[in-house]
């Protein structure tokens, strides 16, 4: 599993590889929690690539309901069918006709379990929904089926690999957690993040890459509204490559700081503390002093 995820350009730790393996073999959903930008969504994409499956993604948001997540009826098509129906037909026969599968609009959750080929289902940022939505998911997560009043139970044709991600903005219900395996992803150790950056920006020199990881660590240590994610570390590495930066000095840092810092108040804090730190290191660097004398 670890080798397969690496081949899909995802560098997992031991826990990630183990839980992914168990999720596939046990056919259990996985709840993946952790700060934003640590690779939760990318894990689902990597598993889809590894397994050769289509990725079905449900992006959660406040107010999401079953009509957008599960299914809804094609009311226009139903209306046209009613208008085209023979006037002598009774309501019972008409009702059986217009509540058939051909009038059903499948949304991501329905598409995942009715797919003839197994898929990877990503329910992204489940913590943005409410407890009512969680309750609606329980049948799907435990029995891989959906109950439709007009049609009855719709059971999965194939078992999807299911990942639910959460940024831990609210506590999820025990009923949901009980149905899932659990994985916590945090910011990786420096050496692992260095390997991730080098994987996605291989042309970046080892010296600049190590300096980048060091500075990222300094920024994350501050009390910020939004610490830089792994994805932003990769973006910064690519930006430095495009700019032809051979080092990360105070000037380069200030010019490219907006790639990793996304709040105005955070920018002031980072510029003051990390920027000054980089500036003091430049003055203390013997090589720079010799270059200046030359």
Secondary structure, 3 states (H helix, E strand, C coil): CHHHHHHCCCCCCHHHHHHHHHHHHHCCEEEEECCCCCCHHHHHHHHHHHHCCEEEEEECCCCCCHHHHCEEECHHHHHHHHHHCCCCCCHHHHHHHHCCHHHEEECHHHHHHHCCCCEEEEEECHHHCCHHHHHHHHHHHHHCEEEECCCEEEECCCCCEEEEEECCCCCCCHHHHHCEEEEECCCCCHHHHHHHHHHHCCCCCHHHHHHHHHHHHHHHCCCCCCCCCHHHHHHHHHHHHHHCCCCCCHHHHHHHHHHCCCCHHHHHHHHHHHHHHHHHHHHHCHHHHHHHHC
